Amino acid sequence: MYSRTKDFADGFAEALDKADEVILLPIYPARELPIDGVTSEMITKKMKNKMRCVLNKEELLNYLLVLKSSSISEDFNGNVFITAGAGDIDTLISPINEIFSN
């Protein structure tokens, strides 16, 4: 939601800075019109953590596939992957689970 992002961008950035890596998706509009300048990139610009980016759904799934197949992440045991958001974020649960399960 654009209004929520606008109102809580500083708090979102502060909380997300605690993660090792953050991948944000574009803002889900939730029946709102876009607000000029309010984007997911707005949050990343406020973050201190340099391990952050904004990807669309397809880019996220491709990133996870590459990560899974790379020698960098031979073992996902002990890692936590959190999906949180509004709207249709739940449509990513099955594809992400499939990536991590194989």
Contacts in CASP RR format, 6 or more apart in sequence:
PFRMAT RR
TARGET T0000
AUTHOR 0000-0000-0000
METHOD contacts of the structure
MODEL  1
MYSRTKDFADGFAEALDKADEVILLPIYPARELPIDGVTSEMITKKMKNK
MRCVLNKEELLNYLLVLKSSSISEDFNGNVFITAGAGDIDTLISPINEIF
SN
1 27 0 8 1.000
1 28 0 8 1.000
1 29 0 8 1.000
1 30 0 8 1.000
1 32 0 8 1.000
1 86 0 8 1.000
2 27 0 8 1.000
2 29 0 8 1.000
2 32 0 8 1.000
2 33 0 8 1.000
2 34 0 8 1.000
2 35 0 8 1.000
2 38 0 8 1.000
3 32 0 8 1.000
3 35 0 8 1.000
5 12 0 8 1.000
5 27 0 8 1.000
5 38 0 8 1.000
5 39 0 8 1.000
5 40 0 8 1.000
5 42 0 8 1.000
5 43 0 8 1.000
6 35 0 8 1.000
6 38 0 8 1.000
9 38 0 8 1.000
9 42 0 8 1.000
9 43 0 8 1.000
9 46 0 8 1.000
10 46 0 8 1.000
12 43 0 8 1.000
13 43 0 8 1.000
13 44 0 8 1.000
13 46 0 8 1.000
13 47 0 8 1.000
16 22 0 8 1.000
16 24 0 8 1.000
16 43 0 8 1.000
16 47 0 8 1.000
16 49 0 8 1.000
16 52 0 8 1.000
17 47 0 8 1.000
17 48 0 8 1.000
17 49 0 8 1.000
19 49 0 8 1.000
19 82 0 8 1.000
20 51 0 8 1.000
21 49 0 8 1.000
21 51 0 8 1.000
21 52 0 8 1.000
22 44 0 8 1.000
22 47 0 8 1.000
22 49 0 8 1.000
22 51 0 8 1.000
22 52 0 8 1.000
22 53 0 8 1.000
23 52 0 8 1.000
23 53 0 8 1.000
23 54 0 8 1.000
23 55 0 8 1.000
23 60 0 8 1.000
23 63 0 8 1.000
24 40 0 8 1.000
24 43 0 8 1.000
24 44 0 8 1.000
24 52 0 8 1.000
24 53 0 8 1.000
24 54 0 8 1.000
24 55 0 8 1.000
25 40 0 8 1.000
25 54 0 8 1.000
25 55 0 8 1.000
25 56 0 8 1.000
25 57 0 8 1.000
25 60 0 8 1.000
25 89 0 8 1.000
26 39 0 8 1.000
26 40 0 8 1.000
26 54 0 8 1.000
26 56 0 8 1.000
27 34 0 8 1.000
27 38 0 8 1.000
27 39 0 8 1.000
27 40 0 8 1.000
28 85 0 8 1.000
28 86 0 8 1.000
28 87 0 8 1.000
28 88 0 8 1.000
28 89 0 8 1.000
30 86 0 8 1.000
30 87 0 8 1.000
39 54 0 8 1.000
40 54 0 8 1.000
41 54 0 8 1.000
44 52 0 8 1.000
44 53 0 8 1.000
44 54 0 8 1.000
55 63 0 8 1.000
57 91 0 8 1.000
57 92 0 8 1.000
60 92 0 8 1.000
61 92 0 8 1.000
61 95 0 8 1.000
61 96 0 8 1.000
61 99 0 8 1.000
64 96 0 8 1.000
64 99 0 8 1.000
64 100 0 8 1.000
65 99 0 8 1.000
67 73 0 8 1.000
68 76 0 8 1.000
68 99 0 8 1.000
68 100 0 8 1.000
68 102 0 8 1.000
73 79 0 8 1.000
76 100 0 8 1.000
81 96 0 8 1.000
81 100 0 8 1.000
83 89 0 8 1.000
83 92 0 8 1.000
83 93 0 8 1.000
83 96 0 8 1.000
END
